Amino acid sequence: MWPLVSDLYEGLVSGLGLVPGANLGFRCAIFKAMHGSAPDIPCKDVANPTALLKSAILMLHHLDEPAAADRVQKVLEAVYAERKTLTGDVGGTAGTTQFADAVLAAMG
């Protein structure tokens, strides 16, 4: 059932580059972006790292680090709200590196 739910989520948010993932077990947890390997875009600086950042936020919550998770979430939201360095899949023209640099700059 969960893959179906994640697939629906991907459709609602306009694509795979935005969907975080968490596989929670009794003794371990894995956090990852929901998208596949995207073999057509390696080394092209066009991937959207949002799904990885959102997965990191899930991991921070899982590790009982809510302050760190909230900080990353707020920074990510600020970069999106500014709309200056968004990747192409969400209507921008920035590359992966520019987006990541904007997130790091917003972290201070």
C-alpha positions as CSV (number, residue, x, y, z in Angstrom):
1,M,0.0,0.0,0.0
2,W,2.8,2.5,0.8
3,P,4.2,2.6,-2.7
4,L,0.8,3.5,-3.9
5,V,0.5,6.4,-1.4
6,S,3.9,7.7,-2.3
7,D,3.1,7.6,-6.0
8,L,-0.1,9.6,-5.4
9,Y,2.0,12.1,-3.4
10,E,4.4,12.4,-6.3
11,G,1.5,13.3,-8.6
12,L,0.1,15.8,-6.3
13,V,3.3,17.8,-5.9
14,S,4.2,17.8,-9.6
15,G,7.1,15.3,-9.7
16,L,9.6,13.0,-8.2
17,G,12.2,15.7,-7.3
18,L,10.1,16.9,-4.3
19,V,9.1,13.6,-2.6
20,P,11.0,12.4,0.5
21,G,11.0,8.8,1.6
22,A,11.4,7.0,4.9
23,N,11.5,3.2,5.4
24,L,11.1,2.6,9.1
25,G,11.9,-0.8,10.7
26,F,12.1,-2.0,14.2
27,R,15.9,-1.7,14.4
28,C,16.8,0.6,11.6
29,A,15.5,3.3,9.3
30,I,16.5,4.4,5.8
31,F,15.7,7.9,4.4
32,K,15.9,8.6,0.7
33,A,14.4,10.5,-2.2
34,M,11.5,8.6,-3.7
35,H,12.6,9.1,-7.3
36,G,14.7,6.6,-9.1
37,S,18.2,6.9,-10.4
38,A,17.3,9.4,-13.3
39,P,20.0,8.0,-15.6
40,D,19.4,10.7,-18.1
41,I,20.6,13.6,-15.9
42,P,23.8,12.6,-14.1
43,C,26.6,15.3,-14.3
44,K,24.2,17.8,-15.9
45,D,23.6,20.0,-12.8
46,V,19.8,19.9,-13.3
47,A,18.5,17.7,-10.5
48,N,16.3,19.1,-7.8
49,P,17.8,18.2,-4.4
50,T,14.6,19.0,-2.5
51,A,13.6,15.4,-2.0
52,L,17.0,14.6,-0.4
53,L,16.7,17.7,1.9
54,K,13.1,16.7,2.8
55,S,14.3,13.1,3.6
56,A,17.1,14.6,5.8
57,I,14.3,16.6,7.6
58,L,12.4,13.3,8.2
59,M,15.6,11.7,9.5
60,L,16.3,14.6,11.9
61,H,12.8,14.2,13.3
62,H,13.4,10.4,13.6
63,L,16.6,11.1,15.5
64,D,14.7,13.4,17.9
65,E,16.4,16.6,16.5
66,P,13.3,18.7,15.9
67,A,15.2,22.1,16.2
68,A,17.6,21.0,13.4
69,A,14.8,19.6,11.3
70,D,12.8,22.8,11.7
71,R,15.8,25.0,10.7
72,V,16.4,23.1,7.5
73,Q,12.6,23.1,6.7
74,K,12.4,26.9,7.2
75,V,15.5,27.5,5.1
76,L,14.1,25.3,2.3
77,E,10.8,27.2,2.4
78,A,12.7,30.5,2.3
79,V,14.6,29.5,-0.8
80,Y,11.3,28.5,-2.5
81,A,9.5,31.7,-1.3
82,E,12.3,33.8,-2.8
83,R,11.9,32.1,-6.2
84,K,15.4,33.2,-7.4
85,T,17.2,29.9,-7.5
86,L,14.7,27.2,-8.2
87,T,15.5,24.3,-10.5
88,G,13.8,23.8,-13.8
89,D,11.3,21.2,-12.7
90,V,9.6,23.8,-10.4
91,G,9.7,26.7,-12.8
92,G,13.2,28.1,-12.3
93,T,16.4,28.2,-14.2
94,A,18.9,27.3,-11.5
95,G,21.0,24.2,-11.6
96,T,21.5,21.8,-8.7
97,T,24.6,23.6,-7.5
98,Q,23.0,27.0,-7.6
99,F,20.0,25.7,-5.6
100,A,22.3,24.0,-3.0
101,D,24.4,27.2,-2.7
102,A,21.2,29.2,-2.1
103,V,20.2,26.7,0.7
104,L,23.6,26.9,2.3
105,A,23.6,30.7,2.1
106,A,20.2,30.8,3.7
107,M,21.5,28.6,6.5
108,G,23.9,31.4,7.4
